[in-house]
Amino acid sequence: MANIKSAKKRVLVSRVRAERNKSIRSEAKTYVKKLEAAIASGDKAAAAEALKTATGVLEKATSKGVYHKNTTSRKISRMSKAVNAME
């Protein structure tokens, strides 16, 4: 354990941020799974709506610093491609 006051604070702050990041990342994964389920069901309207929601959640996570912007762009691109490929 840290002995210096500033080091103790860093430990606490990093713990809080890790929990927040975990929560945001978990929420993003949930919406991506909902999108994948909509794509698997074959309902293009539901998939398009799920894509809109998942895109927003991922972009919000990126703005909070949870994901790198290129990671988010890649995920959104792949999801959009999957929805557009539906009949």
N, C-alpha and C positions, 0 to 999 in steps of 0.2 A: 504494500500500500504506500501511496505517496506521503511524504512527510511535509513538503512545502505547501503552504496554503493555496497558491495559484495552481499547483499540480492537482490538489484535491478538487478544486473547482473545475478544472478541465475534465477530470474523471466524471464528475456529476453532469456537466454539460454534454459530454460526449454520450453518456448513457441516455439522457433525455432525447438528444437528436437521433440516436440509433433507434429508440422506440418509435419516435415520430416517423422516421423513414420507413421502418418496418410496417407501420400501419398504412402509410400511403402506398407502399409497394404492394401490400396485400390487397388493398382496394383496387388498384390497377389490374392486378392479376385476375380478380374476380370478374371485372367487366370484360376482360379479354376472353375469359372462359365462357361468359354469356354469349359473346359474339361468336365464338367457335361453335357453341351449341346451336345458335341460330343458323349458322352456315350449314351445319350437319343436318338440320331439319329440312333445309331446302326452301325456307321462307325468305324470299329476297327482301320483302318490305321490313320484316323483323330484323334481318341482318343489317340492312341499311341504317335502321334506327339504332341498333346496338353498336354499329361502327361509329356513328356520330357521338354517342355517349362515351364509348371507350377512347375515342380520339381526344375528347375533352379532358377526361381523367388523366390520360397519359401526358398531355400538354401541361396540365396543372402540376403534375408530379415533376416534370422537367423544370418548370419555373421555380419550384421549391428546392431544386438541386438534388432530387432523388435519383433521376436518370440523366445521363448525358444526352445532349440534344441530338446527336447522331443516332443513338440507340433508339430514341423515340421516333425519329424520322424513319428508321428502318422498320420498326414494328408497325407504324401506321401505314407505310407503303405496302408491306406484305398483307396486312389486313384488308386494305383497300383493293389490292389485286385479287384477293380471294373472293371478296364480295362482288367485284365487277365480273369475275369469271362465272358467277352463278347464272343460270338460265332463267 
